[in-house]
């Protein structure tokens, strides 16, 4: 085989060469903030939101930037080439967190491509003023409209929340990635409204539903209806296995629910499912390293994905499936695609997920950006 002059050849020696991993759901503004926030004694999402609310008032953009850069470096060391992060805006967060994350994205532009979704940790209807902050954050350079539909006072407010996200998405011609039904409550019914609005507004293929935990608690008849609706609307689903296992099931005695959405049923219906890290050492989840193979490993356990085909699906959830959810162009190993690659010293996806090795090489646009080093976790 011949190579253009000046090319550098890496002999992968029979290793697995994969398109770079993708983390489709991360909170860079929260990363490594665990020690800045009061301990989460109940381990619930609501207590984490409360403590984070108090802590974020004091955060500077510089502090957010520093922690975000640390997290991006950790992800890249594990072979991640693309991240979608959510950044907290609202009357408490202001725009300081956005400023910090956008500055970190710029500093790491040669290492990793980062999409930024504006996010309303404290809700929209229950945080008057947040809507204007979202608009300002989009003007600063954020890419997507995010939300947290289930975190409103009433079902009617949750629906209004979704309406307002679509209004803003239309204004900025932006895609949507909304935290939704992140609860075990079987009465939480935001996802079907999101899917219905996606169809009504002509936004098919441009919307991601993150978490969708309540789907696992619906009865099978209603779950079927919602899954079919998601498929019809071409809404992508992002599950966050570590965080869902950790935060959900907290009100259960025994048996305790796992908290994840119905991953295998969604896949069987043709819905794109991706898996994210969500949190790295923060008040919502004290663990998390930024290694997408660890996320896939958790997914395999949590959804019983142990057949060869299912192992491939778990690997896809942090590679090609995530690329579809994020609508990446030029992703994959093919002529004309960007050389965003990870080389893993294993034979196949099963061995990669089973042993979770550090990549021997991580390439971004053909340039080696990490090589066999254990990135600072
Ligand atoms: Zn999240």
Boltz pocket constraint, residues with backbone or C-beta under 6 A from the ligand:
constraints:
  - pocket:
      binder: B
      contacts: [[A, 25], [A, 26], [A, 27], [A, 86], [A, 179], [A, 278]]
      max_distance: 6.0
